[in-house]
Amino acid sequence: ILVPGLSGIVALAAGEAHGLAISNTGEVWTWGRNADGQLGDGTFDARSNPIRIAEAGFNWRVGAPRFDLPEGTYEA
């Protein structure tokens, strides 16, 4: 099925109740339920129409976790 408002899509992904599309220019679009914030727009609002969460040419950067544990002895 075609998703209204989207064109030039080169990749799609879907979860149980949400979708994600990436355009040929690098734009990222999401829509769907969003109960856990999975749409990436900073809200928990459901979206029946696609919203753009990344502009063309967006450069994804993934942060590395940082752990600062106090000195001591630890057992697992």
N, C-alpha and C positions, 0 to 999 in steps of 0.2 A: 504494500500500500504506500502511496506517496504521502509524505508529510508536508502539509501546506506551509509555504514560506521558505522551504529549503531548496537549494540547487547546488550543483557542483559537489555533491557529497562523494567522498572517496572511502569513508570507513563508517561503520555503524556498530554500536554495541547496545545491548539491552539487559536490563535486570528484570526482576519480577514485575515491577510496576513503573519503570522509568526507561528512558532511552537517551542515547548520546550519539551525536553525529559530528564528523570532522570534514570540513570542506577542503577543496583542492587548494585554497589559499591559506589553510591552517586555522580557520575559525572553528571554535568548538561550540556546539549547540546542545542543550539538554532540555528535557521535558519529562513530565510524569509526576509520580506521587510525592516524593521528597520528604517523607515522614522523619527520616534520619539525616536530612541535609545532603543526600546523595547527589543532588543536582549541582552542587558547587557554587550556588549563587549567594551563599551566606544566610539563607532563610530556611524555613521549614514549610514554606508555602507550596502547595501543589500547583503545577503549571500544565495546562492542557495544550498550550502552544509552545513551540521551541523558543528558548531564550538564549542569547549569545553570552557565553561566560568567558570567552577568550577571542580577542581580535585576530585578524589575519596576521600571520607571521609570528604568533605568540611563541615564545621560547620557554617551554616547560622547565622548571627547576625543582628538583626534589631535594628537600632538606635532609640532612643526616641527623639522627637522634644524638643527643648529648647526655651523658650520664655523669653526674658529679656525686659520687658516693663518699660519705665520710670514711676516714680511715678506720680500720678494724678488721675483725675476723668474721667471715661469712661462710655459712654452710648451706648446701642445697640438698 
